[in-house]
C-alpha cells in the first residue's frame, strides 16, 4: 500500500529513494494529456526504436504545461524542500512493445554529463514521473534499488550503470499515479513484453539553494510571458543558488530550530 500520511511519504522518499503518489490525475486529465502527447514529434533513443522521447516540452501549452504546477505535487514538494520548488527539466517518454528496458542508472550526476548536461548536477533534485497508462509487470514497470542513494560505496558512483541488480524492486501503479524519485537513486525500467505502449511525463524540480555546478541556459522571456501565472511562478532563474563560501564557524544570528531536519518530520500527519 502506498504511504498515506505526509510523514510516511517523506520517509519513503528520503529513506527508500522513491514514493508513489496514487490518483494524482483524474481519468479526464489523463485523457487530455494523452491527446496532447499524441501530437508530439518524438525521437528514438540510441538503444531502442521502441523508446520514443521528446524533451523541452514545458512550453507546449495546454495540459502538458499546466501539469508543472499540479497543486498536490507542488504542496508535497514545498513540504519536502521547505520552500517553493524550482522547475528544471521536462521530458516525455513512450515505451512501446519490444522495449528492452532501461539500465539501472541515476539522474543526479554532480559534475554534469553528456546525457544530462548540467541540469542534473544539482546537489538535491527530484524527478516526478506521471504515468498516463497502467504500469503493469508486462508493460515496462519501474524498477529501483531502494536506499541506493544513501550508499557512499564506490558501487554507488552516480556515473555507473548496471544491467541488473539482485535487490532491485518492481514498482507498478495505475494510470494517473505519480512517482517521486530522489535523483541519486539507481532506477530503470523492465522490458515491455505486453501488447500496448506505456506513456510517461517526467518533470525535474530542486530546492532554491541547490543550483547546478555550471550555468544552464536561461529561460527566454518571450516563452515565459506565455505561461499561466501558476506555472510561471516555478520558472525562477534555473541558475539561482544559495551558499556562503566565506561563512564563519560562529555566524551571527544562528537559529536554534530547524524543523526540516527533525527526525520527527516522519511522524507528520
N, C-alpha and C positions, 0 to 999 in steps of 0.2 A: 504494500500500500504506500502511496506517495505521502511524504510528510505533509501535515496539515497546519500546524501552528507555525508562526513566524520563527520561533526558536528552533523548531525541528528543521525547517527549511534552511536556516542559516547554518545549522550544524551539518546537515547533509552536504551542502555546497562547500563549506570551509574545510571539513574533515575528509569527506569522501571524494570531493573534487567535482561533483555534479549534483543537480537536483532536477527532478521532473515536476513541472507545474501543470496540473491537469486542467482541461477545459478552459484554456485561456482564450480560445477563439470559438465563436459560435459556428454552427454549420453554414449560416448565411455569410459570415465573414470569410470562412474558408472558401466557399464557392466564389465570392467576389475576388479573392486573391488569385484563385486558380484561373479565373477568366483573364486576369491581367498577366499572369505568368505565361499563359499560353501564347501571348503575343511577343514575348521576349525573344530576341535573337541570341541564341546560345552557341557555345563552342565546346568541343570535346576536350577532356583532359588528356595529357600525354600518355597516360597508362590505359585508357579505355575510351572508345567512342560511346560507350554506354553510360558515361558520366558526363552529362551536359550541364554547363555552368554559365553564369553571367555575373560579373561584379560591377561595382559602382552603380548600383541601381537605386540609390537613395533619392534621385531626382526624377524618378519615373512618374510621380504623381499618383493620385488616387489611393486605393487601399495599401499599396506597397509602401508609399511614403508615410502614410498615416500610421502604419504599424510601428514605426520608430518610436512613437510617443505613446505606445499602448499603456494605458493608465495603470493597470495592475502590475505589469512588469516594471514600470518606472518606480512605482511605490516600493516594490521589493528591492530594487537596486538602490534607492535612497536609504533604505534601512541597512543594506549591505555596506554601502560606501560612506554613509553618514553625510552625504551631500548629493547634489544633483549629478547624475552621470554625464559623461562627455561621450557623444556619439563618435565612433571612429571608422567602422567598416560595415559594408552590407553586400551580401552575395546571395545568389540563387543557385540551387543545385537540384538536378533531377537524376535519380538513379534508375536506369532502365533495366529490363530483364537482360541478364547476361553480364551485368556489372560484377567485376571480380572482387569487390570490397576495397576499402581504403586501409592502407597500412597504419599501424599504430604510430601516432606522432603527437606533438604538442603544437598549439597555436601561439605559444609565447616564446619568442626567440630573442634574448636580451641584447644581441648585437645586430639585429636585423638579418635578413636572408633574401636570396633571390626570389624565393617563392612568395614570401610575405612582405617584402620590403621592410620599412622601418615602422609601419603602423603597429605591428605586433611586438615591438621591442619595449613596450611599456612594462614597468615592473609589476603592475597589477592590472589585469584585464579579464573580462568575462565575455563569452560568446553566448548569445541567446538564439537557440535553434527552434524555429516554429515549424512544426510538421503539418503539411497540408494533406497528407494521406496517412492511413493507419500504418504504424510501424510494427510489422509482424516478424516472426522468426524467419520467414521465407523472403521477405522484401526489404533487404538492406537495413536490418535493425542496427541501432547504435551499439558500439562496444567500447568499453572503458576499463582501464586498470585503476580501480579505486585507490585513493590515497597516494597515487604515484607523484602527485605534485608536492608531497611532503618530503620525499626522499632527497637526501644530499649525496647519495651514492653516484659514482660515475655512470651507472646504468640509467640514471635519470637526467643525463645531459639532454637538454631540450632540443638539441640538434639531431639526436638519434632517431631512427625509425626502426620499427620491428614488424616482421611479417606475421607474428603471432605471439601469444603470451599465455602460459598455463593458468593464470589467475585473472584473465580478463572476464568481464561480466557483460552479458547481453541485456540491453535495455529496450523494451517495447513500450508503445504508447499509442493512444488513439489520435486520429486527426484532430487538430485544434490544440494539442498539447504543446508546451514549450519545454525545452531542456536548457537549463542554465549551466554553463561549463566554465570551470576555472581554466584559464588559458594554458597553464602549465601541466595540466593533467593529460596523460597519454590516452588517446582515444582513436577511434576509427569507425568503420562500418563492416558488417558482414556482407557477403555477396548477395545479389538479388537473384534468387533462384525461382522467383514467382513468375506470374504471367501479367504483371502490371508494373507501372512506374511508381516511384515514390518521390514527391517533391518536398523541398525544404527551403526556408528563408533563414539566413544566419546574419545576425546583427552583433557588432562588437561595441562594447562600452568600457569605459575606465573611470576611476576617480579623477577629480581635477588635478590632484597633486602628481599623479602618475603619468608623466609625459613620456613620449618616445625618446630614444637615445640621440637621434638626429631628427632635424626638422622634416616634416612630411608636407606635401602640397597643401596650401591654404584653400579654404572654400572660396569659390567665385561669388562675389556679391550679387551678381545677376541671378545665379542659381538660388542663393539664399532668399532673395526677395520673393521667389515663387512659393516658398514653403508656408504651410499653415503655421500660425503663431505657436501652437503647442509643440510642433516639431522643431521650429526654428530655435526655440529655447535650448535645445540639446546640441545645436551646432555652434558651440563656442570654439575658439581657436584650438585646433587639434594639437598644437604645439605648446599649449599652456602647461606650465609645471610650477610646483611649489616646493622649494627646498632652500636651505640656508647653509651654504658651504662654509661660511665663517662663524657658524653658531658656536657659542661657548659652552663650557661644562655647566655653568650656572646662569643661564639666560634669565633676564628679569621677567617677572610676572608668569612664572611657570604654573600650570594648572595642577591641581591635586585630585582631579577626577577625569576619567576617560572611559565613559560607558561603552564605547565601541570596542574596547579590548577586555571588558569584563567577561570572565568565564561564564557568568550567569546570563549572558546575552542569549545563550542557547535554551533558556527557560522561558523566553518571551511567549506570550500567548498569541 
